[in-house]
Amino acid sequence: MSVFRFDTEMLVTPHLAKFVGHDSPMPPLRRYQDDGLFDRFAYHASELWGNGRDVWQQPQPAGQMLGD
């Protein structure tokens, strides 16, 4: 999913199965109310970004958990 947010407006591209990004729809969203579609996409994108991990992180030795 691609999300481009500008204050109270957002462009969202949910990547659909069997389509590449430029073939997926990109509806514009505007925030009109609390907990509407805009807020739900904003929350979802924030959760994904906040729970992501560094792809360049060094591999952990076998049997060792991240954070150990």
C-alpha positions in Angstrom: 0.0 0.0 0.0 1.2 3.5 -0.8 0.0 6.4 1.2 0.7 10.1 0.5 -0.7 12.3 3.2 -1.0 16.1 3.1 -2.6 17.5 6.3 -6.3 16.6 5.8 -6.0 15.0 2.4 -4.5 11.7 1.4 -3.8 9.6 -1.7 -4.0 5.9 -1.1 -3.0 3.0 -3.4 -4.0 -0.4 -1.9 -2.1 -2.8 -4.1 -4.4 -5.4 -5.5 -3.6 -9.0 -6.1 -2.1 -9.6 -9.6 -1.6 -5.9 -10.3 1.5 -3.8 -9.9 1.2 -0.4 -8.1 0.5 1.7 -11.2 -2.4 -0.6 -12.2 -4.1 -0.3 -8.8 -6.7 2.4 -8.0 -5.5 5.6 -6.1 -8.6 7.3 -4.6 -8.1 10.7 -3.0 -9.4 10.9 0.5 -10.3 14.0 2.6 -10.9 14.1 6.3 -14.4 15.1 7.1 -15.1 13.4 10.4 -13.5 11.5 13.3 -12.9 7.8 12.7 -13.9 8.0 9.0 -12.1 6.4 6.1 -9.3 9.0 6.2 -8.6 8.3 9.9 -8.7 4.6 9.4 -6.1 4.6 6.6 -4.0 7.1 8.5 -4.0 4.8 11.6 -3.2 1.8 9.4 -0.3 3.5 7.7 1.0 4.8 11.1 0.9 1.3 12.6 2.8 -0.3 9.7 5.4 2.4 9.8 5.8 2.3 13.5 6.1 -1.5 13.7 8.5 -1.7 10.7 12.1 -2.8 11.1 15.3 -1.8 9.5 16.0 -4.0 6.5 19.7 -3.4 6.9 19.8 -4.7 10.4 22.6 -7.3 11.0 21.4 -10.9 11.3 21.2 -12.3 14.8 23.2 -15.4 15.7 21.3 -18.6 15.7 19.2 -19.1 18.8 19.3 -15.4 19.8 16.2 -13.3 19.8 16.1 -9.6 18.7 16.7 -7.3 21.6 18.8 -9.9 23.5 
